[in-house]
Amino acid sequence: MSVQLAIRNLSKRYKTGEGVADINLEVAKGELVTLLGPSGCGKTTVLRSIGGFLEPDSGDILIEGRSVVNLPPEKRPTSMVFQSYNLWPHMSVYDNLAFGLKIRKKPKAEIREAVAGALRLVRLPGAEKKLPGQLSGGQQQRVALARSLLLQPAVLLLDEPFSALDAKLRHEMREELREIQAQTGLTMVFVTHDQEEALALSDRIVVMNHGRIEQIGEPQRIYDEPKSLYVARFIGKMNFLDGVAEGERVRVGGGEYPNPKKLSGPVAVAVRPEDVRVGEPGEGEVQGRVKQTMVLGHYAEVSIETDRGALVRSFLPKDAATRLSVGQHVGVAFAKTIAYPKPNESTGG
Amino acid sequence: MLWYFRSVGPRRIVEFLLLTVFAIFFAGPLINLAVLAFSGQWTYPDALPRQWSLKWWSFVLQKGDIAQSISLSFLIAAIVTVLSVVLCIPAAYAFARIRFPLKRLFLFSFLLTHAFPKMGLYVSIAVLFYRLGLMNTLLGVVLIHMINVLMFMTWIPTAAFRNVHAAQEESARDVGASPFRVFRSVTLPMAMPGIIAASVFTFLNSLDEAQGTFLVGIPDYKTMPIVMYSIISDFPSSAGAVFSIILTAPTLILLLAAQRLVSADVLASGFQVK
């Protein structure tokens, strides 16, 4: 697959001290890559640099092999969907969509057809004459998406486009975006702080922290093998326990686990809630008592306080969880653990 | 009477009384003015004139300097409005979009001309105008009028430009519009209600201005308010009433037209101190 977008050694520092440094990323044609991280991690800086709204201090951005770093936004083969205030309220939906094509001096009949087609793609056929103010938030975002799709950009940039919408609509829009991507084969860079959204949408996720890339990988891989303690904390739910690494083994409570990173000394051990097995007292490696069970539909989240005072969360099927009562003694085993060097601050457990 | 009071409630009665007082306050003088303008003979104890007549209308309209003052007033108001737009809209855009040192101080300095007694300001300006040879000139009158409206003409459009979000301009750049095209197709149309409101205000303010014009424009530039002063002092009050109505008509027409285009919050947002 050919490289559609390449970012080389991109750096941008703001007066506040925040910014990004040494960002390197390649996005293949037709790929959907998500930049994920908390606010202030630099993900929007990278996106706005690609779109031309920010001038990087150094580094290069290539789209289809051509450097675009010196081009203004209107000359770049990119298009951006913003978080809010996307549409121009004084123009009808048709005029909003046709604006870019009119600038490109396309014939009128062609514009009309393209606009109708784009509105069909975002499931808003026949909305041409409406004003943005007459549309709901979700519909406005669809129109904004249609406006960008119309221009057939080499790279489509999406800056937290669904974060202003309610949860249900957000889910729908995610699915629709995936469908649109499958239909159009567009290359997309998506920025979000919502790890669930990133896991659901992306071909690959770029996890960012303090202006640097922590990990790049497929969603499943990032979930299964978070490269750092930061990624482990940020993606999905995770338990952290204190352990000690020595030679080939990492010891947690009474259990021993592999030590592929050859760590030594005190370590933070991460365990996914679905990897926590709950059994009879005496079974497993750690003993504890049920503190709370929360039934969340088809599964339940069970909190167990270990003998050492740490809190371990486990996802169990609903039936198994309802058999447990608060205060009951249980034994806990871990199906899979990942050990990280211990940071300076305490991880708890 | 008591049953009515009980069923409606004291609160409603008080509201009704207040409304009546307000209505008399606002509409009373206007009604009186209208009746006065069409009266032939109206003596003290009578509620209405004994004779109705249009003679003061023909008198006022036949006086040569009056017709002239009307056209002069509208000419000056038009020039003041156009010049203010040309001068203040770019300034407003700069205040809204560009960061520069002491921006807030500059924005507040427009308040200065409204902070002192007008007459004192006009006299010192007149001294300056004498030296520059601007006394009794059209330019002098126009400048005096503009001093009055600079604040509104800058503050209201500044708020209007501020209400255009950066993302709305950026998305226009994004689909291929040059910075100038963005201003023409997105920023300016979106700020237009505020600009129209400020322009209407400017036009009316200029039409109404008397003190400064009196000081700078006399004897050659007699606008409507100036002529009105002399009519009121020289002729019966009916003539003044006729002239008042002529002076009020454009105000009412423009305000009604503006009301269809812009809402009150457009004006209000210009005076939010941020």
Interface residues (C-beta under 8 A of the other chain):
Chain A: G51 G52 F53 P72 P73 E74 T78 S79 M80 F82 Q83 S84 Y85 N86 L87 W88 P89 H90 F99 G100 I103 R104 A144 R147 S148 L151
Chain B: H165 A167 Q168 E170 S171 A172 R173 D174 V175 G176 A177 S178 R181 S185 V186 P189 M190
